[in-house]
Amino acid sequence: KQCLAAYTYHAAGKTLSLGVRVNCINPGITETRLSREFRDLIGHENYDRITRLTGRPGHPEDLAGLAEFLTLGDATWINGVEITVDGGYHAGVIAGWHPE
């Protein structure tokens, strides 16, 4: 994910003069058809701990609203950013209100 964020920062500067905005949505655990494989990959205990701390896994609709907003006229001043959508998990780990 960090490589994609770095690419976002770079591409946003390169395309600015063309009027093209580049942003990155960084999702947390999201229920999709691949969720079972991801849960097996990171381990059931880790998956369950993260979803317990956030109250639930994310859903595609949680990301779709942000993606739609970023494509509409109200977001024209948003460029070159990485937006984390994970129910507060990352912020909680950084700030210490989610014990890791």
Secondary structure, 3 states (H helix, E strand, C coil): CHHHHHHHHHHHHHHHHHCCCCCEEEECCECCCCHHHHHHHHCHHHHHHHHHHHCCCECHHHHHHHHHHHHCHHHCCCCCCEEEECCCHHHHHHHCCCCC
